[in-house]
Amino acid sequence: MAVEATSAGAIVYRDTRDVRQYLLLKSRPGDWEFPKGGVENDEELQQTAIREVKEEAGIEQFRLIDGFREDYDYVFQANGKTIYKTVHLFIAKAYDPDVELSSEHHDLQWRDYDEALNTITQDGPRQVFKRAHEYISSEVER
């Protein structure tokens, strides 16, 4: 049986001393990703992304950047079902230096662009991350 699922999250970044850093969360051994999770009830995608950043990273002081939303899809098996998942990612700028890891993840890292690009383990998120970095560099920094 096939099931469709929708998640939303954010590529979280901060600017510190001339270095832009991106937040990565470790969910499974060797698997690094962005804060994201399933859409609940009647949530809009942006509301889900905001909730997930707060829940999974404990960041309270941030804002979503207008004009960016990219999606990627993947398929996996769970409990004998084939899940077709679409993940919608936004960009969030963090102003809160403190991060509090949720119980859903095993580790977190702030990485510069090159380090983050080499750490992200899945192609879909990696491609969205590249476009997000380009968007921040060309649209947000103006």
N, CA, C and O atoms as a MOPAC input file, in Angstrom:
PM7 MOZYME 1SCF
protein

 N      0.84500 1    -1.18500 1     0.00000 1
 C      0.00000 1     0.00000 1     0.00000 1
 C      0.89100 1     1.24800 1     0.00000 1
 O      1.88300 1     1.31300 1     0.72500 1
 N      0.52800 1     2.22000 1    -0.81000 1
 C      1.30000 1     3.45500 1    -0.91600 1
 C      0.61900 1     4.57000 1    -0.13400 1
 O     -0.60700 1     4.67600 1    -0.10200 1
 N      1.43800 1     5.38900 1     0.48900 1
 C      0.94600 1     6.50900 1     1.28500 1
 C      1.71600 1     7.75400 1     0.88700 1
 O      2.92800 1     7.69900 1     0.67700 1
 N      1.01600 1     8.87600 1     0.78100 1
 C      1.69000 1    10.14400 1     0.50900 1
 C      1.83900 1    10.91000 1     1.81200 1
 O      0.93100 1    10.91400 1     2.64300 1
 N      2.98900 1    11.56100 1     1.99300 1
 C      3.25700 1    12.33900 1     3.20500 1
 C      3.89300 1    13.66300 1     2.81200 1
 O      4.60200 1    13.76100 1     1.81100 1
 N      3.62200 1    14.67900 1     3.62600 1
 C      4.16500 1    16.01200 1     3.37800 1
 C      4.87000 1    16.50800 1     4.62400 1
 O      4.33900 1    16.42400 1     5.73100 1
 N      6.07500 1    17.02500 1     4.42900 1
 C      6.84600 1    17.62200 1     5.51400 1
 C      7.27700 1    19.02600 1     5.10600 1
 O      7.28800 1    19.37400 1     3.92600 1
 N      7.63000 1    19.81400 1     6.10300 1
 C      8.17600 1    21.14500 1     5.85100 1
 C      9.25000 1    21.42300 1     6.88400 1
 O      9.22300 1    20.89400 1     7.99600 1
 N     10.18900 1    22.25900 1     6.49600 1
 C     11.27400 1    22.60900 1     7.39500 1
 C     12.02100 1    23.81000 1     6.86600 1
 O     11.54800 1    24.51600 1     5.97600 1
 N     13.20000 1    24.03200 1     7.42800 1
 C     13.96100 1    25.21700 1     7.03700 1
 C     15.45000 1    24.94300 1     7.04200 1
 O     15.97600 1    24.18600 1     7.85900 1
 N     16.10400 1    25.58800 1     6.09800 1
 C     17.55000 1    25.65900 1     6.07500 1
 C     17.88800 1    26.86100 1     6.94900 1
 O     17.67300 1    28.00800 1     6.56000 1
 N     18.41300 1    26.58300 1     8.12600 1
 C     18.66500 1    27.63000 1     9.12000 1
 C     20.11500 1    28.09400 1     8.99900 1
 O     21.04400 1    27.28900 1     8.94700 1
 N     20.27900 1    29.42100 1     8.95400 1
 C     21.63800 1    29.96600 1     8.90100 1
 C     21.79100 1    31.10700 1     9.89300 1
 O     20.81600 1    31.69200 1    10.36400 1
 N     23.04600 1    31.40100 1    10.19000 1
 C     23.39400 1    32.55500 1    11.02800 1
 C     24.67400 1    33.16100 1    10.47300 1
 O     25.49300 1    32.46400 1     9.87400 1
 N     24.83700 1    34.44100 1    10.67400 1
 C     26.04900 1    35.13000 1    10.26900 1
 C     26.84000 1    35.47800 1    11.51900 1
 O     26.34100 1    36.16700 1    12.40900 1
 N     28.08000 1    34.99800 1    11.57900 1
 C     28.93700 1    35.28200 1    12.72300 1
 C     30.32400 1    35.66400 1    12.23300 1
 O     30.96200 1    34.90500 1    11.50400 1
 N     30.78300 1    36.82000 1    12.62700 1
 C     32.14700 1    37.26800 1    12.31200 1
 C     32.57500 1    36.95600 1    10.87700 1
 O     33.57300 1    36.26900 1    10.65800 1
 N     31.84200 1    37.44800 1     9.93100 1
 C     32.15300 1    37.28400 1     8.51800 1
 C     32.03900 1    35.84400 1     8.01200 1
 O     32.51100 1    35.53500 1     6.91800 1
 N     31.43000 1    34.98000 1     8.78300 1
 C     31.23600 1    33.59900 1     8.35000 1
 C     29.75500 1    33.25600 1     8.44300 1
 O     29.13100 1    33.42600 1     9.49000 1
 N     29.20800 1    32.77700 1     7.35000 1
 C     27.82200 1    32.28900 1     7.35300 1
 C     27.87500 1    30.80800 1     7.69100 1
 O     28.63600 1    30.04800 1     7.09400 1
 N     27.05500 1    30.41100 1     8.65400 1
 C     27.01100 1    29.01400 1     9.06900 1
 C     25.59100 1    28.48200 1     8.93100 1
 O     24.61600 1    29.21400 1     9.10200 1
 N     25.49500 1    27.19100 1     8.61900 1
 C     24.22000 1    26.51600 1     8.43400 1
 C     24.07800 1    25.41300 1     9.47500 1
 O     25.03800 1    24.71600 1     9.80300 1
 N     22.86100 1    25.27400 1     9.98400 1
 C     22.59100 1    24.27500 1    11.01500 1
 C     22.23600 1    22.93500 1    10.38700 1
 O     21.34900 1    22.84600 1     9.53700 1
 N     22.94200 1    21.89500 1    10.81900 1
 C     22.64400 1    20.53000 1    10.40100 1
 C     22.36400 1    19.68200 1    11.63200 1
 O     23.02800 1    19.81600 1    12.65900 1
 N     21.37500 1    18.81000 1    11.51300 1
 C     20.99100 1    17.91000 1    12.59700 1
 C     21.24200 1    16.46700 1    12.15400 1
 O     20.99000 1    16.10200 1    11.00600 1
 N     21.73600 1    15.66700 1    13.07600 1
 C     22.00200 1    14.25600 1    12.77200 1
 C     20.83400 1    13.42000 1    13.28200 1
 O     20.56800 1    13.36500 1    14.48300 1
 N     20.13900 1    12.76900 1    12.34400 1
 C     18.97000 1    11.98900 1    12.73700 1
 C     19.29100 1    10.50700 1    12.93100 1
 O     18.85100 1     9.89200 1    13.90300 1
 N     20.05000 1     9.94600 1    12.01100 1
 C     20.46900 1     8.54700 1    12.08300 1
 C     21.97700 1     8.51900 1    11.85800 1
 O     22.54000 1     9.49900 1    11.37000 1
 N     22.63300 1     7.43000 1    12.19800 1
 C     24.07800 1     7.38800 1    11.96700 1
 C     24.41700 1     7.76100 1    10.51900 1
 O     23.94900 1     7.12900 1     9.57300 1
 N     25.22500 1     8.78300 1    10.37600 1
 C     25.66800 1     9.21000 1     9.06800 1
 C     24.69000 1    10.04500 1     8.27200 1
 O     24.99900 1    10.41600 1     7.14000 1
 N     23.51300 1    10.36000 1     8.81400 1
 C     22.49000 1    11.09200 1     8.07900 1
 C     22.29200 1    12.48000 1     8.68200 1
 O     21.74900 1    12.61200 1     9.78000 1
 N     22.72800 1    13.50700 1     7.97200 1
 C     22.61400 1    14.89600 1     8.42500 1
 C     21.56000 1    15.60200 1     7.59900 1
 O     21.50000 1    15.43500 1     6.38100 1
 N     20.72100 1    16.39700 1     8.27000 1
 C     19.60900 1    17.04800 1     7.59100 1
 C     19.27000 1    18.38200 1     8.24200 1
 O     19.93800 1    18.82400 1     9.17700 1
 N     18.23000 1    19.00500 1     7.73400 1
 C     17.73600 1    20.26700 1     8.27000 1
 C     16.54000 1    20.00100 1     9.17100 1
 O     15.90500 1    18.95200 1     9.05700 1
 N     16.22100 1    20.93700 1    10.07000 1
 C     15.00700 1    20.76200 1    10.88100 1
 C     13.78600 1    20.66100 1     9.95800 1
 O     13.54600 1    21.54400 1     9.13400 1
 N     13.02900 1    19.58600 1    10.10600 1
 C     11.83800 1    19.39000 1     9.29000 1
 C     10.94000 1    18.35600 1     9.95200 1
 O     11.38600 1    17.57500 1    10.79300 1
 N      9.68100 1    18.36200 1     9.56500 1
 C      8.75700 1    17.38400 1    10.10700 1
 C      7.41600 1    17.44600 1     9.40800 1
 O      7.18100 1    18.29200 1     8.54500 1
 N      6.54600 1    16.53900 1     9.79500 1
 C      5.24400 1    16.41300 1     9.15700 1
 C      4.30800 1    17.57200 1     9.44600 1
 O      4.31900 1    18.15700 1    10.52900 1
 N      3.50400 1    17.88400 1     8.45000 1
 C      2.46900 1    18.91000 1     8.58700 1
 C      1.39300 1    18.34500 1     9.50400 1
 O      0.93600 1    17.22000 1     9.30500 1
 N      0.98900 1    19.11500 1    10.50000 1
 C     -0.02900 1    18.68400 1    11.45500 1
 C     -1.34000 1    19.43300 1    11.23300 1
 O     -1.35600 1    20.65100 1    11.05600 1
 N     -2.43000 1    18.68200 1    11.24800 1
 C     -3.78600 1    19.24700 1    11.14600 1
 C     -3.91700 1    20.21100 1     9.97500 1
 O     -3.65000 1    19.83800 1     8.83300 1
 N     -4.32200 1    21.43900 1    10.24700 1
 C     -4.55400 1    22.43300 1     9.18900 1
 C     -3.39300 1    23.41100 1     9.02800 1
 O     -3.58500 1    24.51600 1     8.52000 1
 N     -2.20700 1    23.02600 1     9.44900 1
 C     -1.05900 1    23.92500 1     9.34700 1
 C     -0.74800 1    24.28600 1     7.90100 1
 O     -0.88400 1    23.46300 1     6.99500 1
 N     -0.33300 1    25.51600 1     7.70600 1
 C      0.26600 1    25.92700 1     6.44000 1
 C      1.70700 1    25.43000 1     6.45800 1
 O      2.25500 1    25.16300 1     7.52700 1
 N      2.31700 1    25.30500 1     5.29800 1
 C      3.69500 1    24.80800 1     5.23000 1
 C      4.65500 1    25.67700 1     6.02600 1
 O      5.53900 1    25.15200 1     6.70200 1
 N      4.50000 1    26.99800 1     5.95900 1
 C      5.39100 1    27.89100 1     6.71000 1
 C      5.21300 1    27.70100 1     8.20900 1
 O      6.18800 1    27.76700 1     8.95800 1
 N      3.98300 1    27.46600 1     8.65900 1
 C      3.74200 1    27.23300 1    10.08500 1
 C      4.44400 1    25.96000 1    10.54800 1
 O      5.00000 1    25.91400 1    11.64600 1
 N      4.41600 1    24.93900 1     9.71200 1
 C      5.10900 1    23.68800 1    10.04200 1
 C      6.60700 1    23.92700 1    10.14900 1
 O      7.25000 1    23.45400 1    11.08600 1
 N      7.16500 1    24.66400 1     9.18600 1
 C      8.60300 1    24.94400 1     9.20500 1
 C      8.99300 1    25.69000 1    10.48200 1
 O      9.99700 1    25.35700 1    11.11100 1
 N      8.21200 1    26.68600 1    10.86300 1
 C      8.48900 1    27.45500 1    12.08000 1
 C      8.43000 1    26.55200 1    13.30400 1
 O      9.31700 1    26.60900 1    14.15500 1
 N      7.40300 1    25.72300 1    13.40500 1
 C      7.25000 1    24.82500 1    14.55000 1
 C      8.41300 1    23.85000 1    14.63000 1
 O      8.93900 1    23.59500 1    15.71400 1
 N      8.81600 1    23.30600 1    13.49600 1
 C      9.89500 1    22.31900 1    13.48800 1
 C     11.24100 1    22.92500 1    13.89100 1
 O     12.01600 1    22.28000 1    14.59600 1
 N     11.52600 1    24.14400 1    13.45900 1
 C     12.77300 1    24.80300 1    13.87900 1
 C     12.76700 1    24.97400 1    15.39700 1
 O     13.78000 1    24.73700 1    16.05500 1
 N     11.64200 1    25.38100 1    15.94500 1
 C     11.54600 1    25.55800 1    17.40000 1
 C     11.66600 1    24.22100 1    18.12700 1
 O     12.39700 1    24.11400 1    19.11200 1
 N     10.95100 1    23.20000 1    17.64700 1
 C     10.94500 1    21.90500 1    18.32900 1
 C     12.26600 1    21.15500 1    18.20200 1
 O     12.77100 1    20.61800 1    19.18700 1
 N     12.82200 1    21.11700 1    17.00300 1
 C     13.99900 1    20.27300 1    16.77000 1
 C     15.31500 1    20.94600 1    17.09900 1
 O     16.29800 1    20.26900 1    17.40300 1
 N     15.35000 1    22.27500 1    17.04400 1
 C     16.60200 1    22.98400 1    17.31300 1
 C     16.50000 1    23.89400 1    18.52700 1
 O     17.51400 1    24.41600 1    18.99000 1
 N     15.30200 1    24.09400 1    19.04800 1
 C     15.13300 1    24.95000 1    20.22100 1
 C     15.41000 1    26.41000 1    19.95200 1
 O     15.60300 1    27.18300 1    20.89000 1
 N     15.43400 1    26.80800 1    18.68700 1
 C     15.70700 1    28.20600 1    18.34200 1
 C     14.40600 1    28.98900 1    18.37500 1
 O     13.42900 1    28.61600 1    17.72700 1
 N     14.40000 1    30.06600 1    19.12900 1
 C     13.20200 1    30.90900 1    19.24600 1
 C     13.32300 1    32.19800 1    18.44000 1
 O     12.32800 1    32.70700 1    17.92400 1
 N     14.53600 1    32.72200 1    18.33000 1
 C     14.75600 1    34.00300 1    17.65500 1
 C     15.23000 1    33.76100 1    16.21600 1
 O     16.42500 1    33.59800 1    15.96600 1
 N     14.28100 1    33.74000 1    15.28000 1
 C     14.60300 1    33.55400 1    13.86500 1
 C     13.44300 1    34.08200 1    13.04100 1
 O     12.35700 1    34.35000 1    13.55700 1
 N     13.70100 1    34.22400 1    11.74300 1
 C     12.61300 1    34.60000 1    10.83800 1
 C     12.78700 1    33.86000 1     9.52100 1
 O     13.90500 1    33.61000 1     9.06900 1
 N     11.65800 1    33.51800 1     8.92100 1
 C     11.70600 1    32.92400 1     7.59400 1
 C     11.97100 1    34.02600 1     6.58400 1
 O     11.44100 1    35.13100 1     6.70300 1
 N     12.78400 1    33.72400 1     5.60400 1
 C     13.13900 1    34.66700 1     4.55000 1
 C     12.07700 1    34.56900 1     3.44100 1
 O     11.78800 1    33.48100 1     2.94200 1
 N     11.51100 1    35.70500 1     3.06900 1
 C     10.48500 1    35.73300 1     2.02900 1
 C     11.04500 1    35.32300 1     0.67300 1
 O     12.20600 1    35.58600 1     0.36200 1
 N     10.20700 1    34.68000 1    -0.12500 1
 C     10.52600 1    34.43900 1    -1.52100 1
 C     11.21100 1    33.13700 1    -1.85300 1
 O     11.49000 1    32.88400 1    -3.02500 1
 N     11.49700 1    32.29700 1    -0.87100 1
 C     12.18100 1    31.03600 1    -1.15800 1
 C     11.38000 1    29.87200 1    -0.60300 1
 O     11.05200 1    29.83600 1     0.58300 1
 N     11.07600 1    28.93700 1    -1.46000 1
 C     10.55200 1    27.62700 1    -1.05200 1
 C     10.90500 1    26.65200 1    -2.15000 1
 O     10.53100 1    26.83800 1    -3.30800 1
 N     11.61800 1    25.62700 1    -1.78400 1
 C     12.00800 1    24.58200 1    -2.72700 1
 C     11.56900 1    23.23400 1    -2.15700 1
 O     11.49300 1    23.05400 1    -0.94200 1
 N     11.28600 1    22.30600 1    -3.04400 1
 C     10.78600 1    20.99400 1    -2.64400 1
 C     11.69300 1    19.88600 1    -3.17000 1
 O     12.38900 1    20.05300 1    -4.17200 1
 N     11.67100 1    18.76500 1    -2.48100 1
 C     12.28200 1    17.54400 1    -3.00900 1
 C     11.43500 1    16.36000 1    -2.56100 1
 O     10.71600 1    16.43800 1    -1.56600 1
 N     11.52700 1    15.28400 1    -3.29500 1
 C     10.73100 1    14.08300 1    -3.02300 1
 C     11.64400 1    12.89400 1    -2.78700 1
 O     12.75900 1    12.83300 1    -3.30400 1
 N     11.15300 1    11.95500 1    -1.99800 1
 C     11.84600 1    10.68000 1    -1.86400 1
 C     10.85000 1     9.60400 1    -1.45700 1
 O      9.73900 1     9.90100 1    -1.01800 1
 N     11.25900 1     8.36600 1    -1.60600 1
 C     10.40600 1     7.21800 1    -1.31400 1
 C     11.12500 1     6.34400 1    -0.30400 1
 O     12.33300 1     6.12900 1    -0.40300 1
 N     10.36800 1     5.83400 1     0.68100 1
 C     10.96200 1     4.91400 1     1.64100 1
 C      9.90400 1     3.92000 1     2.12000 1
 O      8.70900 1     4.09500 1     1.88200 1
 N     10.36600 1     2.89000 1     2.79000 1
 C      9.48700 1     1.85500 1     3.33300 1
 C      9.38000 1     2.00900 1     4.84100 1
 O     10.38500 1     2.22800 1     5.51600 1
 N      8.16800 1     1.89500 1     5.37500 1
 C      7.95400 1     1.92900 1     6.82200 1
 C      6.72900 1     1.08600 1     7.15900 1
 O      5.65500 1     1.28300 1     6.59100 1
 N      6.89700 1     0.16300 1     8.07000 1
 C      5.79800 1    -0.69300 1     8.52500 1
 C      5.06900 1    -1.37500 1     7.36900 1
 O      3.84100 1    -1.46100 1     7.35800 1
 N      5.83600 1    -1.85200 1     6.40900 1
 C      5.24900 1    -2.55900 1     5.28000 1
 C      4.56700 1    -1.67400 1     4.25100 1
 O      3.91300 1    -2.18300 1     3.34000 1
 N      4.70500 1    -0.37100 1     4.37500 1
 C      4.08500 1     0.56300 1     3.44000 1
 C      5.15100 1     1.32100 1     2.66800 1
 O      6.24600 1     1.56300 1     3.17400 1
 N      4.82300 1     1.68900 1     1.44900 1
 C      5.68800 1     2.54500 1     0.65200 1
 C      5.22300 1     3.97800 1     0.86500 1
 O      4.06900 1     4.31200 1     0.59700 1
 N      6.13100 1     4.82400 1     1.34900 1
 C      5.80100 1     6.21600 1     1.64100 1
 C      6.42500 1     7.10500 1     0.57000 1
 O      7.63200 1     7.05500 1     0.33600 1
 N      5.60100 1     7.91000 1    -0.07000 1
 C      6.05700 1     8.91200 1    -1.03500 1
 C      6.01800 1    10.25400 1    -0.32600 1
 O      4.94200 1    10.79700 1    -0.07600 1
 N      7.17400 1    10.78400 1    -0.00400 1
 C      7.23500 1    12.00800 1     0.79900 1
 C      7.71400 1    13.19000 1    -0.02400 1
 O      8.65500 1    13.08500 1    -0.81000 1
 N      7.04300 1    14.32000 1     0.17600 1
 C      7.47600 1    15.59400 1    -0.38000 1
 C      7.87200 1    16.48400 1     0.78500 1
 O      7.11200 1    16.65600 1     1.73700 1
 N      9.08300 1    17.05400 1     0.70000 1
 C      9.58900 1    17.94800 1     1.73500 1
 C      9.69500 1    19.34900 1     1.13600 1
 O     10.29800 1    19.54000 1     0.07900 1
 N      9.10400 1    20.32000 1     1.82100 1
 C      9.14400 1    21.72100 1     1.41200 1
 C     10.10500 1    22.44400 1     2.35500 1
 O      9.89700 1    22.45300 1     3.56900 1
 N     11.15300 1    23.04800 1     1.80300 1
 C     12.13900 1    23.73600 1     2.63400 1
 C     12.10800 1    25.24000 1     2.38400 1
 O     12.06000 1    25.70400 1     1.24500 1
 N     12.13500 1    25.97600 1     3.47400 1
 C     12.23400 1    27.42700 1     3.47200 1
 C     13.62700 1    27.79200 1     3.96900 1
 O     14.42200 1    26.91000 1     4.29500 1
 N     13.92200 1    29.07100 1     4.02800 1
 C     15.17100 1    29.55400 1     4.60600 1
 C     14.81500 1    30.31900 1     5.86700 1
 O     13.86600 1    31.10300 1     5.87100 1
 N     15.57400 1    30.09700 1     6.94600 1
 C     15.36400 1    30.82300 1     8.19300 1
 C     16.68800 1    31.41900 1     8.65900 1
 O     17.70900 1    30.73300 1     8.70900 1
 N     16.65400 1    32.69700 1     8.99700 1
 C     17.83400 1    33.34300 1     9.57400 1
 C     17.69200 1    33.32600 1    11.08800 1
 O     16.71200 1    33.82900 1    11.63700 1
 N     18.68600 1    32.73800 1    11.76100 1
 C     18.66800 1    32.61600 1    13.22000 1
 C     19.36200 1    33.80900 1    13.85700 1
 O     20.42700 1    34.24100 1    13.41500 1
 N     18.73800 1    34.33200 1    14.90500 1
 C     19.32800 1    35.41400 1    15.69500 1
 C     19.67100 1    34.93400 1    17.10000 1
 O     20.31700 1    35.64200 1    17.87300 1
 N     19.23600 1    33.73700 1    17.41500 1
 C     19.43900 1    33.13800 1    18.73100 1
 C     20.69700 1    32.27800 1    18.68200 1
 O     20.74100 1    31.32500 1    17.90400 1
 N     21.73300 1    32.57900 1    19.48800 1
 C     22.96400 1    31.78700 1    19.42500 1
 C     22.82200 1    30.39300 1    20.04100 1
 O     23.63500 1    29.50600 1    19.78300 1
 N     21.78900 1    30.21300 1    20.85300 1
 C     21.63800 1    28.93500 1    21.54100 1
 C     20.77900 1    27.97000 1    20.73300 1
 O     19.74800 1    28.34300 1    20.17400 1
 N     21.22800 1    26.73100 1    20.68800 1
 C     20.49300 1    25.65900 1    20.03300 1
 C     20.32100 1    24.55700 1    21.06400 1
 O     21.26400 1    24.20500 1    21.77300 1
 N     19.11400 1    24.01800 1    21.14200 1
 C     18.85200 1    22.92400 1    22.07500 1
 C     18.33700 1    21.73700 1    21.27800 1
 O     17.23200 1    21.77300 1    20.73800 1
 N     19.12900 1    20.70400 1    21.21000 1
 C     18.82800 1    19.53400 1    20.40300 1
 C     17.62800 1    18.77400 1    20.96500 1
 O     17.53600 1    18.54800 1    22.17100 1
 N     16.71300 1    18.38400 1    20.08300 1
 C     15.55800 1    17.59200 1    20.50900 1
 C     15.96700 1    16.12800 1    20.66300 1
 O     17.06300 1    15.72900 1    20.26900 1
 N     15.07600 1    15.34800 1    21.23400 1
 C     15.35000 1    13.91900 1    21.40500 1
 C     15.29400 1    13.15800 1    20.08100 1
 O     15.69200 1    11.99500 1    20.02300 1
 N     14.80600 1    13.79800 1    19.02000 1
 C     14.72800 1    13.16100 1    17.71200 1
 C     16.08900 1    13.07100 1    17.01600 1
 O     16.25700 1    12.31400 1    16.06000 1
 N     17.05300 1    13.84800 1    17.50400 1
 C     18.35600 1    13.90000 1    16.84400 1
 C     19.47000 1    13.55000 1    17.81900 1
 O     19.31500 1    13.63200 1    19.03700 1
 N     20.61100 1    13.15300 1    17.23300 1
 C     21.74500 1    12.69800 1    18.04400 1
 C     22.85800 1    13.72600 1    18.15300 1
 O     23.69200 1    13.65200 1    19.05500 1
 N     22.87200 1    14.68800 1    17.23300 1
 C     23.94900 1    15.67800 1    17.23400 1
 C     23.52200 1    16.85400 1    16.36600 1
 O     22.56300 1    16.76600 1    15.59900 1
 N     24.25500 1    17.95700 1    16.50300 1
 C     24.02700 1    19.11900 1    15.65300 1
 C     25.35700 1    19.77900 1    15.37700 1
 O     26.30500 1    19.66100 1    16.15300 1
 N     25.41000 1    20.47400 1    14.25800 1
 C     26.62900 1    21.20600 1    13.90300 1
 C     26.24700 1    22.45500 1    13.14000 1
 O     25.31500 1    22.45000 1    12.33500 1
 N     26.98000 1    23.52900 1    13.40200 1
 C     26.93500 1    24.71500 1    12.55300 1
 C     28.11200 1    24.58100 1    11.61100 1
 O     29.24900 1    24.44000 1    12.06000 1
 N     27.85600 1    24.62300 1    10.29300 1
 C     28.89900 1    24.42400 1     9.30000 1
 C     28.88800 1    25.56000 1     8.28400 1
 O     27.83000 1    26.10400 1     7.96700 1
 N     30.06400 1    25.91800 1     7.77500 1
 C     30.08100 1    26.89200 1     6.68800 1
 C     29.55500 1    26.18800 1     5.42800 1
 O     29.28400 1    24.98700 1     5.45200 1
 N     29.41400 1    26.93200 1     4.34300 1
 C     28.77800 1    26.38700 1     3.14800 1
 C     29.46400 1    25.11900 1     2.63700 1
 O     28.80800 1    24.09700 1     2.43600 1
 N     30.76400 1    25.18000 1     2.42800 1
 C     31.47000 1    24.01800 1     1.88000 1
 C     31.38300 1    22.80900 1     2.80500 1
 O     31.16300 1    21.68700 1     2.35000 1
 N     31.55500 1    23.04000 1     4.09900 1
 C     31.45900 1    21.93500 1     5.05800 1
 C     30.05900 1    21.33700 1     5.06000 1
 O     29.89700 1    20.11600 1     5.06900 1
 N     29.04400 1    22.20800 1     5.05100 1
 C     27.65800 1    21.72700 1     5.05700 1
 C     27.35900 1    20.93300 1     3.79200 1
 O     26.74900 1    19.86500 1     3.85000 1
 N     27.78700 1    21.45600 1     2.65700 1
 C     27.55700 1    20.77300 1     1.38200 1
 C     28.16000 1    19.37600 1     1.39500 1
 O     27.55900 1    18.43800 1     0.87000 1
 N     29.32800 1    19.22800 1     1.98200 1
 C     29.99300 1    17.93100 1     2.06000 1
 C     29.42800 1    17.02700 1     3.15100 1
 O     29.69100 1    15.82500 1     3.15500 1
 N     28.65100 1    17.59800 1     4.08200 1
 C     28.10000 1    16.82500 1     5.18300 1
 C     26.70500 1    16.28600 1     4.86900 1
 O     26.35600 1    15.18700 1     5.30200 1
 N     25.91200 1    17.04400 1     4.12300 1
 C     24.54900 1    16.62000 1     3.77600 1
 C     24.63900 1    15.32200 1     2.98400 1
 O     25.38700 1    15.22800 1     2.01100 1
 N     23.87300 1    14.32500 1     3.40800 1
 C     24.05000 1    12.99300 1     2.86900 1
 C     23.12000 1    12.64200 1     1.70300 1
 O     23.41400 1    11.71300 1     0.95100 1
 N     22.02300 1    13.35100 1     1.53700 1
 C     21.04700 1    13.01700 1     0.49200 1
 C     21.08600 1    14.04100 1    -0.64200 1
 O     21.29400 1    15.23100 1    -0.40300 1
 N     20.88300 1    13.57600 1    -1.87800 1
 C     20.95100 1    14.44800 1    -3.04400 1
 C     19.86100 1    15.52400 1    -3.06000 1
 O     20.14400 1    16.68000 1    -3.37400 1
 N     18.62800 1    15.16100 1    -2.72600 1
 C     17.52700 1    16.13800 1    -2.74500 1
 C     17.80900 1    17.34100 1    -1.86000 1
 O     17.77900 1    18.47500 1    -2.33800 1
 N     18.08200 1    17.11700 1    -0.57900 1
 C     18.39500 1    18.25100 1     0.29500 1
 C     19.65200 1    19.00100 1    -0.13900 1
 O     19.72400 1    20.22100 1     0.01000 1
 N     20.63800 1    18.28800 1    -0.67500 1
 C     21.87500 1    18.93900 1    -1.11200 1
 C     21.58800 1    19.92400 1    -2.25100 1
 O     22.13100 1    21.02900 1    -2.26400 1
 N     20.74000 1    19.53100 1    -3.20500 1
 C     20.41400 1    20.41700 1    -4.32100 1
 C     19.61800 1    21.63800 1    -3.84600 1
 O     19.87200 1    22.75500 1    -4.29500 1
 N     18.67200 1    21.43000 1    -2.95100 1
 C     17.89900 1    22.55600 1    -2.40400 1
 C     18.82800 1    23.48200 1    -1.62100 1
 O     18.69300 1    24.70400 1    -1.69100 1
 N     19.76600 1    22.90400 1    -0.87800 1
 C     20.71600 1    23.70200 1    -0.10400 1
 C     21.54900 1    24.60200 1    -1.01200 1
 O     21.77000 1    25.77100 1    -0.69600 1
 N     22.00800 1    24.06700 1    -2.13100 1
 C     22.78100 1    24.88100 1    -3.08300 1
 C     21.95900 1    26.08100 1    -3.55500 1
 O     22.46100 1    27.20400 1    -3.60000 1
 N     20.69000 1    25.83500 1    -3.90800 1
 C     19.83000 1    26.92700 1    -4.38500 1
 C     19.54100 1    27.92700 1    -3.26700 1
 O     19.45300 1    29.12900 1    -3.51600 1
 N     19.39500 1    27.43600 1    -2.04200 1
 C     19.14400 1    28.33500 1    -0.90300 1
 C     20.35300 1    29.23600 1    -0.66300 1
 O     20.20200 1    30.43500 1    -0.42600 1
 N     21.54300 1    28.66300 1    -0.72500 1
 C     22.76000 1    29.44800 1    -0.52300 1
 C     22.88100 1    30.52600 1    -1.60200 1
 O     23.23200 1    31.66700 1    -1.30500 1
 N     22.59300 1    30.16500 1    -2.84200 1
 C     22.62100 1    31.14100 1    -3.93800 1
 C     21.58600 1    32.24200 1    -3.70700 1
 O     21.85500 1    33.41700 1    -3.95600 1
 N     20.40500 1    31.85600 1    -3.23100 1
 C     19.33600 1    32.83300 1    -2.98200 1
 C     19.76100 1    33.82000 1    -1.89300 1
 O     19.57800 1    35.02900 1    -2.03900 1
 N     20.32100 1    33.30500 1    -0.81400 1
 C     20.77500 1    34.17800 1     0.28000 1
 C     21.85300 1    35.12700 1    -0.23100 1
 O     21.82700 1    36.32400 1     0.05600 1
 N     22.79100 1    34.58700 1    -0.98200 1
 C     23.89800 1    35.40300 1    -1.48200 1
 C     23.44300 1    36.46800 1    -2.46100 1
 O     23.98900 1    37.57100 1    -2.46300 1
 N     22.45500 1    36.16600 1    -3.29600 1
 C     22.04300 1    37.12600 1    -4.33300 1
 C     20.86700 1    38.00600 1    -3.92500 1
 O     20.81400 1    39.17400 1    -4.31000 1
 N     19.92500 1    37.47000 1    -3.15300 1
 C     18.69100 1    38.21200 1    -2.84200 1
 C     18.67500 1    38.82500 1    -1.44500 1
 O     18.22900 1    39.95900 1    -1.26900 1
 N     19.15300 1    38.09000 1    -0.46600 1
 C     19.04900 1    38.53100 1     0.93300 1
 C     20.13500 1    39.52500 1     1.28900 1
 O     19.90000 1    40.44000 1     2.07900 1
 N     21.31700 1    39.36200 1     0.72300 1
 C     22.45600 1    40.21900 1     1.09800 1
 C     22.39300 1    41.61700 1     0.49600 1
 O     23.23200 1    42.45500 1     0.82600 1
 N     21.44600 1    41.89000 1    -0.35700 1
 C     21.37300 1    43.20300 1    -1.02000 1
 C     21.21500 1    44.32500 1    -0.03500 1
 O     21.13800 1    45.48800 1    -0.43100 1

